[in-house]
Amino acid sequence: MAAPRPFTSPAALLDAAFATGTLTTIATGGALLGLGWREGEAGRVFRLAGRALLERFGVVSNAAPLSSVALGYVHHLTIATAWGVLLALCVLPWRGTTRVLVTVVAAVGYVLLVTSVVPAPLRIGYAVTGSLPGAVPIGAALAVALFGGAWLASSEPSEE
């Protein structure tokens, strides 16, 4: 089994994790747009997430349709980046085939968690991705982003 990759500092690991979190936000955003296009409205997932968040705070979402899309988008930026950073911290220290295995386990674990345990406000895509058909494309995009982040981190020149 491959040993964890030694990062030169905790700051280097965090930098790589935040870069991977950004890739996660981009990749899962594309998956969410695809889910919306499948239903005939690209921003559907962002609108529904924003509506649900507004209604949690007692605001009638029909009164602020553009605000619901914007809030849904901000929700996505926040939650997807957080999940990306968290999972990247688990994946990035590994190398070789172990990194591939850990990445796949992290993506599958995310899908299993959001379809059974994680409440809607903490899911990428809010309630739309709470079922297996909605969570699988997000899990696939998450795996691609984690692989991409690991690839970028491994291509960084060492500071030794």
Stockholm file with secondary structure:
# STOCKHOLM 1.0

chainA/1-160         MAAPRPFTSPAALLDAAFATGTLTTIATGGALLGLGWREGEAGRVFRLAGRALLERFGVVSNAAPLSSVALGYVHHLTIATAWGVLLALCVLPWRGTTRVLVTVVAAVGYVLLVTSVVPAPLRIGYAVTGSLPGAVPIGAALAVALFGGAWLASSEPSEE
#=GR chainA/1-160 SS CCCCCCCSCHHHHHHHHHHHHHHHHHHHHHHHHHHHHHTTCTTHHHHHHHHHHHHHTTCCGGGCHHHHHHHHHHHHHHHHHHHHHHHHHHHTTCCHHHHHHHHHHHHHHHHHHHHHTSCGGGSTTGGGGSSHHHHHHHHHHHHHHHHHHHHHHHHSCCCC
#=GC SS_cons         CCCCCCCSCHHHHHHHHHHHHHHHHHHHHHHHHHHHHHTTCTTHHHHHHHHHHHHHTTCCGGGCHHHHHHHHHHHHHHHHHHHHHHHHHHHTTCCHHHHHHHHHHHHHHHHHHHHHTSCGGGSTTGGGGSSHHHHHHHHHHHHHHHHHHHHHHHHSCCCC
//
